[in-house]
Amino acid sequence: MESDRQILESGTSKEKIKILETLASSNDFEIIKKMISCLDDLDIKVRGEAFCSLILNKNKISNLLIESLNSESENIRAFTALVLANRDDTSTIPSIINLVEDEHFMVRAFALGALGHLKAKEAKDVVHRSILDSNIEVRKSALQAMIDLKEEISEKEILEILKDKDSELEKLIVKLKKSGPEGI
């Protein structure tokens, strides 16, 4: 186990990926923490493998994941929110809601995506406020979360969003109108 930790800390990308492939069932908290730290690796393949291994882990690791939502690393905060969502861990919704106010747009966007995936009705107000976020990617995530939550949008908000003249935002609004509580 010690060598696994060392590899996850300072091994090559290839070594880290090989180890991560074998750790999806680990219940060693120190190893889990190292796996979580790999969500901030420079190599996207390492991040992806860590992400998959954490999702597939059937052990009770939610507390470690929740702690990671307070990491200094925006990558760890953002990807951990998605890991929790993909683990269908609805008990973590309040912790994920807190990330919607994060200073980094990627964290806000991923948190909104996680809340939508979890069908977090208790997050509808914060999701709704995010449709006018200063960052367009956050707005897109908020609109998708509104679709997932089957929430409504006002004509005034639609006009404000359409000012961006972004085709993806326009498609999301059309989809939102069709998916609303009564197909708006």
Residue pairs with C-beta under 8 A, 6 or more apart in sequence:
1 28
1 30
1 31
4 19
4 23
4 31
4 34
5 30
5 31
5 34
7 15
7 16
7 19
8 16
8 19
8 20
8 31
8 34
8 35
8 37
8 38
9 34
9 37
11 19
13 41
13 43
13 45
13 46
16 38
16 41
16 43
16 46
16 49
17 45
17 46
17 49
20 35
20 38
20 46
20 49
20 50
20 52
20 53
21 49
21 53
23 31
23 35
23 53
23 57
24 52
24 53
24 56
24 57
25 56
25 57
25 58
25 59
26 32
26 35
26 57
26 59
27 59
27 61
29 61
29 64
32 54
32 57
32 61
32 64
33 64
35 50
35 53
35 54
36 50
36 54
36 64
36 65
36 68
36 71
36 76
36 80
37 76
38 46
38 47
38 49
38 50
39 47
39 50
39 51
39 54
39 68
39 73
39 75
39 76
39 79
39 80
39 83
40 47
40 71
40 73
40 75
40 76
41 47
41 50
47 75
47 79
51 79
51 82
51 83
54 61
54 65
54 83
54 87
55 83
55 86
55 87
62 84
62 87
62 89
62 91
62 92
65 80
65 83
65 84
65 87
65 89
65 92
66 84
66 92
66 95
68 76
68 77
68 80
69 77
69 80
69 81
69 95
69 96
69 98
69 99
70 77
71 77
71 80
74 102
74 104
74 106
74 107
75 106
77 99
77 102
77 104
77 107
78 99
78 104
78 106
78 107
78 109
78 110
78 111
79 110
81 96
81 99
81 107
81 110
81 111
81 113
81 114
82 110
82 113
82 114
82 117
84 92
84 95
84 96
84 114
85 96
85 113
85 114
85 115
85 117
85 118
86 117
88 118
89 118
90 118
90 120
93 115
93 118
93 120
93 122
93 123
94 122
96 111
96 114
96 115
96 118
96 120
96 123
97 111
97 115
97 120
97 122
97 123
97 126
99 107
99 108
99 110
99 111
100 108
100 111
100 112
100 115
100 123
100 126
100 127
100 130
101 108
102 108
102 111
105 133
105 135
105 137
105 138
106 137
108 130
108 133
108 135
108 138
108 141
109 135
109 137
109 138
109 140
109 141
110 141
112 127
112 130
112 138
112 141
112 142
112 144
112 145
113 141
113 144
113 145
115 123
115 126
115 127
115 145
116 127
116 141
116 144
116 145
116 146
116 147
116 148
116 149
117 148
119 148
119 149
120 127
120 149
121 149
123 145
123 149
124 149
124 151
127 142
127 145
127 146
127 149
127 151
128 142
128 146
128 151
130 138
130 139
130 141
130 142
130 145
131 139
131 142
131 143
131 146
131 153
131 157
131 161
132 139
132 157
132 160
132 161
133 139
133 142
136 164
136 166
136 169
139 161
139 164
139 169
140 168
140 169
140 172
143 153
143 161
143 169
143 172
143 173
143 176
144 172
146 153
146 176
147 172
147 175
147 176
147 179
150 179
150 180
150 181
151 176
151 180
151 181
152 180
152 181
152 184
153 173
153 176
153 177
153 180
153 184
158 173
161 169
161 173
162 169
162 170
162 173
176 184
177 183
177 184
178 184
